[in-house]
Amino acid sequence: MIDSIVAKVRDGGRVSAEEALALYHHAPTHVLGRLADGIRLRKHPEQVVTYIIDRNVNYTNICVARCNFCAFYRPVGSGEGYVLGFEEIFHKIDETIAVGGNQLLLQGGHNPDLPIQWYEDLFRGVKARYPDFKLHALSPPEVLHISRLNQLSTTQVIERLVAAGLDSIPGGGAEILVDRVRKLLNCYSKATSDEWIGIMRQAHLAGLRTTATMMYGTVETDEERIEHMMRLRDLQDETGGFTAFITWSYQPEHTEHGGFEETGVDYLRTLALSRIVLDNFDNLQASWVTQGGKVGQLSLAYGANDMGSVMIEENVVRAAGAAYCMDELEIVVNIEDAGFLPKRRNMHYEILGDPIFREREVPRMLALATARADGDTSVPDELKNYEARSRHGRQLRLGQ
């Protein structure tokens, strides 16, 4: 049976959920890798591996969702909670542009004290200062949170944010798109599987491109991982709006859920299977930020054609114990040592050029930046311009 499925994949055939499960359970790792690498080669025969220079900024860690796999969030009223000020975010953009970046990946907690006007004013402020800079911002659960908080439909939220400057939507908050799993992880109320898919459909119909993700290794079965992939494949068949897929293993340290992290071999097998199943996705990113640079490099032999983001800053997986860092130089060296040609790209996977550090001097980045320095509890001045929903939020504004 495995031989016939392998032959089918090599011939360019589409696998069913049952065939994908059989491959995952019974195909040797090197066979999965060769199948995935063959698909990558058919889609990208030029042997180019891309990456993007952008910055991953988490604008707030205050969150009412309380997902039990998250070590990043802080509840309303926590002394460790923060909201970044507009000027802080502008400064981060200046630093990103200085090293050749052209985009902000902007995500955060579900903060009840940030109305939609806060996001609109921030986006307009970014576009006024940096007209060509891109905002890859707000995952589907964040869009849903804003819609609930402001009593607007998700379609209205997307329309208003696009008018303010939103360029694309990241695929965060997907976890596993199976409601049994989402209930066990306490993220069902944040967004059901159908809600996540529905918001992505609305974004695609509005002309936005998005990414898709999968965090595996918590409570899901192998069948549920594949169900997740199938739901993404079906939506991609319908809209064609996804630019890339990124999968990573659950990071357990400091989380309420606890447990352990899956192995690097399981990551490579899962990555290879996603390349096989998601035959309508052109691009797969290597998750070096959770797996490290060398497994990230090895990912290029297991279906990945992109090394993701230089990132510059990271807060979420760092809170759960992962602290890998690679600047542009190290990413390029890993790509070239694996036998590929490195090229910078944008979110739409349009090639922008060769490495920036070979065009001009760029300072080395040996550690990822954080949202704020430890001990910084400052409250942005502009928060007083927005009505707070929580008692703690109202008290902060009165304190100002």
Rosetta blueprint (number, residue, H / E / L):
1 M L
2 I H
3 D H
4 S H
5 I H
6 V H
7 A H
8 K H
9 V H
10 R H
11 D L
12 G L
13 G L
14 R L
15 V L
16 S L
17 A H
18 E H
19 E H
20 A H
21 L H
22 A H
23 L H
24 Y H
25 H H
26 H H
27 A L
28 P L
29 T H
30 H H
31 V H
32 L H
33 G H
34 R H
35 L H
36 A H
37 D H
38 G H
39 I H
40 R H
41 L H
42 R H
43 K H
44 H L
45 P L
46 E L
47 Q L
48 V E
49 V E
50 T E
51 Y E
52 I E
53 I L
54 D L
55 R E
56 N E
57 V E
58 N E
59 Y L
60 T E
61 N L
62 I E
63 C L
64 V L
65 A L
66 R L
67 C L
68 N L
69 F L
70 C L
71 A L
72 F L
73 Y L
74 R E
75 P L
76 V L
77 G L
78 S L
79 G L
80 E L
81 G L
82 Y L
83 V E
84 L L
85 G L
86 F H
87 E H
88 E H
89 I H
90 F H
91 H H
92 K H
93 I H
94 D H
95 E H
96 T H
97 I H
98 A H
99 V L
100 G L
101 G L
102 N L
103 Q E
104 L E
105 L E
106 L E
107 Q E
108 G L
109 G L
110 H L
111 N L
112 P L
113 D L
114 L L
115 P L
116 I H
117 Q H
118 W H
119 Y H
120 E H
121 D H
122 L H
123 F H
124 R H
125 G H
126 V H
127 K H
128 A H
129 R H
130 Y L
131 P L
132 D L
133 F L
134 K E
135 L E
136 H E
137 A E
138 L L
139 S L
140 P H
141 P H
142 E H
143 V H
144 L H
145 H H
146 I H
147 S H
148 R H
149 L H
150 N H
151 Q L
152 L L
153 S L
154 T H
155 T H
156 Q H
157 V H
158 I H
159 E H
160 R H
161 L H
162 V H
163 A H
164 A H
165 G L
166 L L
167 D L
168 S E
169 I E
170 P L
171 G L
172 G L
173 G L
174 A L
175 E L
176 I L
177 L L
178 V L
179 D H
180 R H
181 V H
182 R H
183 K H
184 L H
185 L L
186 N L
187 C L
188 Y L
189 S L
190 K L
191 A L
192 T L
193 S H
194 D H
195 E H
196 W H
197 I H
198 G H
199 I H
200 M H
201 R H
202 Q H
203 A H
204 H H
205 L H
206 A L
207 G L
208 L L
209 R E
210 T E
211 T E
212 A E
213 T E
214 M E
215 M E
216 Y E
217 G L
218 T L
219 V L
220 E L
221 T L
222 D H
223 E H
224 E H
225 R H
226 I H
227 E H
228 H H
229 M H
230 M H
231 R H
232 L H
233 R H
234 D H
235 L H
236 Q H
237 D H
238 E H
239 T H
240 G L
241 G L
242 F E
243 T E
244 A E
245 F E
246 I E
247 T E
248 W E
249 S E
250 Y L
251 Q L
252 P L
253 E L
254 H L
255 T L
256 E L
257 H L
258 G L
259 G L
260 F L
261 E L
262 E L
263 T L
264 G H
265 V H
266 D H
267 Y H
268 L H
269 R H
270 T H
271 L H
272 A H
273 L H
274 S H
275 R H
276 I H
277 V H
278 L L
279 D L
280 N L
281 F L
282 D L
283 N E
284 L E
285 Q E
286 A L
287 S L
288 W H
289 V H
290 T H
291 Q H
292 G L
293 G H
294 K H
295 V H
296 G H
297 Q H
298 L H
299 S H
300 L H
301 A H
302 Y L
303 G L
304 A L
305 N L
306 D E
307 M E
308 G E
309 S E
310 V L
311 M L
312 I L
313 E E
314 E L
315 N L
316 V H
317 V H
318 R H
319 A H
320 A L
321 G L
322 A L
323 A L
324 Y L
325 C L
326 M L
327 D L
328 E H
329 L H
330 E H
331 I H
332 V H
333 V H
334 N H
335 I H
336 E H
337 D H
338 A L
339 G L
340 F L
341 L E
342 P E
343 K E
344 R E
345 R E
346 N L
347 M L
348 H L
349 Y L
350 E L
351 I E
352 L E
353 G E
354 D L
355 P L
356 I H
357 F H
358 R H
359 E L
360 R L
361 E L
362 V L
363 P L
364 R L
365 M L
366 L L
367 A L
368 L L
369 A E
370 T L
371 A L
372 R L
373 A L
374 D L
375 G L
376 D L
377 T L
378 S L
379 V L
380 P L
381 D H
382 E H
383 L H
384 K H
385 N H
386 Y L
387 E L
388 A L
389 R L
390 S L
391 R H
392 H H
393 G H
394 R H
395 Q H
396 L H
397 R H
398 L H
399 G H
400 Q L
